[in-house]
Amino acid sequence: MTRTSNRNVEDVTVIERAKGSYVTIDGRDYLDGLSGLGCVNIGYGNESVCSAAAEAMARLSYSHGFAGLTNENAALLASKLVAMNGDVFDRFFFASTGSDANESAIKIAYYYWLLRGQPEKRMLIARRHGYHGNTIVATSLTGLDLYHPQFGLPLPGLVRHADAPFHHKYGNGLDPDAFGLEAARSIERIILEVGADKIAAFVAEPIQATAGIIVPPSSYWAEVRRICDRHDILLIADEVVTGFGKTGEMFGYQKFGFEPDMMTLAKGLTSGYFPMSAVGVSKKVTSVLDASPDDFEHGFTYCAHPVGAAVALANIAVIENGLAQRVSREIEPAIVEGLKGLDQFGIVGDVRGIGVMAAVEFKAASGKEDDVAALCHRVNLGLFERGVIARELWGSVAFIFPLIVTVEELERTFAALREVIAAVDADPG
Ligand SMILES: Cc1ncc(COP(=O)(O)O)c(C=O)c1O
């Protein structure tokens, strides 16, 4: 069950152009039910964002963030993000991708512990089924085996993986909230085994998206926060997917009612119009860094890019202009309606979703992963033939819709999904 792409390499697909929620392939328009790679929150080709990019590029095509330099757009974006998060974050560090945001958050955590006189706090805890990107540390944090053997990762001694709060797979008859507490306590078991004095941070996605939209029970995150506080471990929320409205709240931590010490953002920060990421850092951490006479010796050539920052500001303006509110009011109810009854099909193991994200997990009579993957592939191809793009993810067909998707488009998508599942169910092979 290792397919993570829709097509084989010999069968590449050229995307010709895109507008709104649709991409054009071989002259045909497809509803992009995955919004790129879960990043095109506002849809493609938004004119206000395109103009903001062009204007910013004409005015200041590049500047960097070293040696006391900044630029107006980056400063405005940092202030905007601080304001959007209330008092939770004091400052934002800008980079280019979700992976380097996670990498940067870990370096901030290491420096924080060094300054607090505990340089031996270096081990990280992440979770099985988590995804955090493709650099050495981000791949090590990732809890999906597919990404490890080719590179001999995780790096030895760097990370321990706690249980995923995946009730459908591991619930074992427990009610969801009791299971959520159990899953959180697997973090504490690792802390007690390794020693809190050796652990820098716990890193986790509010919703495990890449592994197939795994939504934790509502008891989970509050208990995780309590455990991190009890053992003095930094809590880093990887909001690369969940940021900017996808859960129905602007950020995933708000949906689940906890406050992280750091948060990483990418994807929806610019809706994919520009490669830009960010790390939100709380006062608890910045106050320690600020007390040091030394600079934080970390940064990239493209940190605080003025064009990326202009794009992010214009993108956030679009999201704040009614899109975020649409998610809970219109999109989520339409998805819930669309998923209704799909679990009655014999090949469907689970249906789940939150905000604009949803997944249908398949099961095969043989119980074999390859057979489940084959079912997924048939359903995904059936959707593609009906003009909808989704993604096969570890036994699930998953959707991350753009925030502009209409109720009518959702109704059409789920009617197509129902039709394809019924056909595959009637002849599961
Ligand atoms: C939760 C999460 N974190 C980090 C990343 C890595 O982001 P990037 O591909 O921009 O490096 C991803 C990418 O899908 C992600 O889903």
The ligand as an SDF file (V2000), in Angstrom:
LIG
                    3D

 16 16  0  0  0  0  0  0  0  0999 V2000
    2.2170   18.1420    7.6320 C   0  0  0  0  0  0  0  0  0  0  0  0
    3.3190   18.4220    6.6580 C   0  0  0  0  0  0  0  0  0  0  0  0
    4.4540   18.9380    7.1120 N   0  0  0  0  0  0  0  0  0  0  0  0
    5.4730   19.2410    6.2840 C   0  0  0  0  0  0  0  0  0  0  0  0
    5.3730   19.0080    4.9360 C   0  0  0  0  0  0  0  0  0  0  0  0
    6.5190   19.3170    4.0420 C   0  0  0  0  0  0  0  0  0  0  0  0
    6.2710   20.4430    3.2840 O   0  0  0  0  0  0  0  0  0  0  0  0
    7.1600   20.7040    1.9570 P   0  0  0  0  0  0  0  0  0  0  0  0
    6.7990   19.6520    0.9830 O   0  0  0  0  0  0  0  0  0  0  0  0
    6.7560   22.0880    1.5600 O   0  0  0  0  0  0  0  0  0  0  0  0
    8.5890   20.6400    2.3740 O   0  0  0  0  0  0  0  0  0  0  0  0
    4.1870   18.4840    4.4080 C   0  0  0  0  0  0  0  0  0  0  0  0
    4.0360   18.2530    2.9630 C   0  0  0  0  0  0  0  0  0  0  0  0
    3.0860   17.6750    2.4770 O   0  0  0  0  0  0  0  0  0  0  0  0
    3.1400   18.1640    5.2980 C   0  0  0  0  0  0  0  0  0  0  0  0
    2.0100   17.6020    4.8570 O   0  0  0  0  0  0  0  0  0  0  0  0
  1  2  1  0
  2  3  1  0
  2 15  2  0
  3  4  2  0
  4  5  1  0
  5  6  1  0
  5 12  2  0
  6  7  1  0
  7  8  1  0
  8  9  2  0
  8 10  1  0
  8 11  1  0
 12 13  1  0
 12 15  1  0
 13 14  2  0
 15 16  1  0
M  END
$$$$
